[in-house]
Amino acid sequence: MATELLWFCNWTTLGVCAALKLPQIAALRAARSARGLSLPSLLLELAGYLVFLRYQCYYEYPLLTYLEYPILIAQDIILLLGVFHFNGNVFASAPYVALFVVSWFVLTLQKWIIDLSMSLCLFISVASKFAQLQYLWKTGDSGAVSALTWSLASYTCVARIITTLMTTNDLTLLTRFVTMLALNLWVTATVLRYRKTVLKAK
């Protein structure tokens, strides 16, 4: 039973993550605007994913427990380019992409660097969610933000809490997943709330 649950959580997480950002990318393209999307939130999320992936690779954790992160990073890069494109200057993303590439190599130069980065990863991820929440509170408009993307992200956190408990039992990872679950649900609720407000106004 435990093996089947682990298999189910791993593969459904991969399946969900393969399409996680697609509703957001589609919403961005349909709106032809980055309205409602927070650039700082996206950059912080990408940084958090990068550190998280590097940490799991460094400690040689089971591949299936983090295989979704390369997929998420690729989708976030597409989303980042889309935001810069609709903001009028896609080339402005180049310094950020270069910084992420350099960081990938710097993170594992010393063990203490990757450990410290992972400790800070929770704060980076929390800052990412709060940046998006703050942007929604400020504008009062969810715009091109996809509630489906945030809902799917909540599911992946639940699945990863289960797989972490059943494999590595890493307290740092568990703390991150539980915190991210709460914040993803909060963002989802906020997006839906402002969407209803806009619909009522119309």
C-alpha positions, 0 to 999 in steps of 0.5 A, a space after each residue: 500500500 505504501 509503495 503504491 501511494 508513493 508511486 501515485 504521489 510521485 507520478 501525479 505530481 510529475 503529471 500536474 507539474 508538466 501542465 502546472 504553468 500552462 494555464 498561466 501561460 495561456 491566460 497571459 497570452 489570451 490577455 496579451 498583458 501581464 496585468 495582475 502578475 508580479 515580476 518580483 514574485 516570479 523571479 523569487 519563485 524561480 530562484 527558490 526552484 533553482 536552489 531547491 533543485 540544486 540541493 536535492 541533486 547535491 544530496 543525491 535524493 531519489 530522482 522521482 522526488 524532485 524530477 518536476 523542478 526542471 519542468 517548473 523552471 522551464 515553464 517559469 522561464 517561458 512565463 518570465 519571457 512572456 511577462 517581459 515581452 508584454 511589458 515591452 522589453 524581452 531583452 531586459 530578462 537577459 541579466 536575470 537568466 544569466 544570474 540564474 545560470 551562474 548561480 547554478 554553478 556557484 551553489 555547490 562550490 562549497 557544502 555550506 553554500 548549498 546548505 545556507 541557500 536551502 535554509 534561505 530558500 523557505 524565506 525566498 519562497 515565502 517572499 515570492 508568494 507574499 509579493 504576488 499577494 501584495 500585488 493582488 491587494 494593491 491592484 484589487 484585480 487578479 487580471 491574467 493570474 490563473 487560479 487553476 495554476 495556484 490550485 495545482 501548485 497546492 496539490 503538488 505540495 500535498 503530494 510532496 509532503 507525503 513523498 518526503 515523509 515516506 522517503 527522506 523525512 527531511 525536516 527542511 523540505 517538510 517545513 517548506 512544503 507545508 508553508 507553501 501549501 498554506 500560501 498557495 491556498 491563500 493566493 488561490 483564494 485571493 485570486 478567486 475573490 478579486 475575480 468575483 469582485 471584477 465580475 460583479 462590477 461588470 
